[in-house]
């Protein structure tokens, strides 16, 4: 199948349910909304579905993928929450979950993480049913990879990014160093970092504009009218589109994963845990 025929779905949790951006050939095709994740998954025939939700839970300890994602995001590391073991999510209330998490990992659980409990378990149930179709994707990791993606002329692209960064503040040396992506000159051509974390949070005007511009540069132009997703907050739409971008890269064999080297950590069902981009 040619890249122009590849259909994928990028899904993000949002108030009241889930929003999905469907891409065909890497470009926008449709937006969807559903109260339940399984509705979006069961009503589509796409081969690759990216989800911004943890896929793969452990018996104890922390997931290596979350630590790897935090490492590449530098100033945006707080956007990745550490996913506690399965039995923490199975507790009935926050106090019990927090105490159990501390007993298993040495650290407590945040209220924000606990607020995702229902959706974490919803995604986990679908992963058990169809592990080969669902991929965990973190939007901020995707946007950071989008910002760093090489063009036809790496040297010219690097200089363009530096020039743009000086004007907008979207690229500063500390961000690159924090992401572990120091440019290395080899044969006179700079090697681009794999991730450039964005300076502004997605909830700010500058952050939302930057993310929409990155999507547009990647060929994903979001229309003003999203039909069933018109009432979804803009940040969730942008995140779903970024997840779709990475899903397309998975489907076409161009994606990377975190951790990026060695054998992936296995969850308590012996399935690999990875955050894709």
Residue, then its C-alpha position, 0 to 999 in steps of 0.5 A: x500500500x502506498x503512503x498516500x492510501x495509509x489511513x490512521x487514527x490519532x486519539x486523545x482524551x478530552x472532556x466528556x470522552x475522546x477525540x480522534x483525528x483521522x489521517x489519510x496519506x498523512x493529511x487530515x481526513x476527518x474528526x471524530x468524537x465519542x464518549x467511549x474509546x471503544x466506540x472510536x476503535x470498533x467503528x474504524x478499519x484503520x490498521x494503526x491507532x495511536x492513543x494518548x494514554x498509557x498502554x501497558x501496566x506493571x506489577x511493581x515499579x515505574x515504566x522505563x518509557x515514561x522516564x525516557x520521554x521525560x528525558x527528551x522533553x527537557x522543559x516540558x518533562x512535567x507533561x509526562x506523568x509516571x504511570x504506577x503499577x496496575x493494582x494502584x489503579x484498581x483501588x477504589x479511592x485516591x487515599x487508598x491508591x496513594x498509599x498503595x502507590x507509595x508502598x510499591x514505588x516509594x512515591x505517592x500518586x498525584x490527584x491529576x493522575x488519579x483523575x485519569x483512572x477511568x480512561x487509563x483502565x478503558x484504554x488498558x482493556x482495549x489493549x488487552x483485546x487488540x494489542x497489535x493495533x493500539x500504540x501509545x503516543x505522547x503528543x508532546x514527544x510527537x511535537x518535539x520530534x516534529x520540531x526537529x524533523x530533518x528536511x532535504x537540506x539538514x544544514x540549511x534546516x538547522x540554520x533556519x530553525x536557529x534563526x526562527x528560534x532567535x525570533x520566536x523563542x521556540x528554539x534556545x540552546x538550553x532546550x536542545x541540551x536538556x533534550x540531549x540533542x546537542x548538534x554535532x558537526x560531522x563533515x561540516x554538516x550539523x546533525x539535528x537533534x531527534x527532539x526539540x521541546x517546545x518552549x511555550x505550553x500548549x495552553x498558551x496562545x503562543x504554544x497553541x499557534x506553534x503546535x498548529x504551525x508544526x502540524x501544518x508544516x507536516x502536512x496536517x491542516x486542521x479545518x475550522x469546522x471539525x463537525x462532531x469534534x467542534x466542541x472539543x477544546x483546541x488543545x485536545x484537537x491539536x494533541x489528537x492530530x499530533x498522535x495521528x502524525x506519529x501513527x502515520x509514521x508507525x504505519x509507514x515504518x518511519x517512527x521511533x520509540x522510547x526507550x530507543x535502544x535495547x529490548x522494550x520493557x514488558x508489562x504484566x501481560x508480557x506485551x512491550x511498553x513503548x512511547x512512539x513518535 
